[in-house]
Amino acid sequence: MKRILVVAAGVALLVVAAGIVMLALGSSGGQGGGAPTDRTTVPAPIESVDVLVLGSGPPQYVLRVRAGLPNGCAKQHGHEIGRDGDVIKVTVLNSMPTDAIACTMIYGTYELSINLGSDFRPGVTYTARVNDKATTFVGR
């Protein structure tokens, strides 16, 4: 009988310990590494920008962007695009944890292909600004 009580007490202790571990994981976003669930958007570092012209009629323009992920916590978030006359403005965003946590210092990159459409006049020079980088192209 004593042996059964000792085993039952041991099992109960393991269940309590497991519950404490689960609570700790739950309070850190459930990912075990202390990764938070709250994130904020920040401008992505831009490595390169260029414009491709697809030979259709009328020509289609595609903005090709290589953006950076400055550490292991950064994630690709999205982009916003606007146009004012001859200037196309694109904001590329990453998301980062809002809490100060340790992140691996591994720099990564990703590519975006953003369709600019076909509304460009032949012979006119256009500027495409992506965060802190810019390039120009001439409409065909």
C-alpha positions, 0 to 999 in steps of 0.5 A: 500500500505504501508503494502505491501511495509513493508512486501516486505521489510521484505521478502527481508531482510530475503532473504539477511540474508539467503544468508549471512548464505549460504555463511558462510556455503559454506566457512566452507565446507558446513557442518555448524560446521566449518568442512573444506573440506581439509584433510591430512592423518596421521598414525592411532594409532594401538590398536592391531594386530594379524594374523588369519590362515584360514584352506584352502589348502594352508593356507590363512593368514589374518592380523586383525588390530584394529585402533583408531580414536583419536577424532571426526574429524578423519576418516578412510582413508585406508592402504598400504601394502608391503613385504620384505622377512619375514617382512610384513609392513602395514601402516594404515592411518586416515585422519584429517582436515588440518585446526585447528578446534575444534573436539569432544574428543571422541576416537573411533576404527575400525577393518580391515581384511587385506588378506596377501595371502598364500605365506608363507613357513612352519616353517618360522617365519614372522613379521607383522609390522603395524604402531608402533605395530608388531606381529610374526607368523609361516608359516604352 
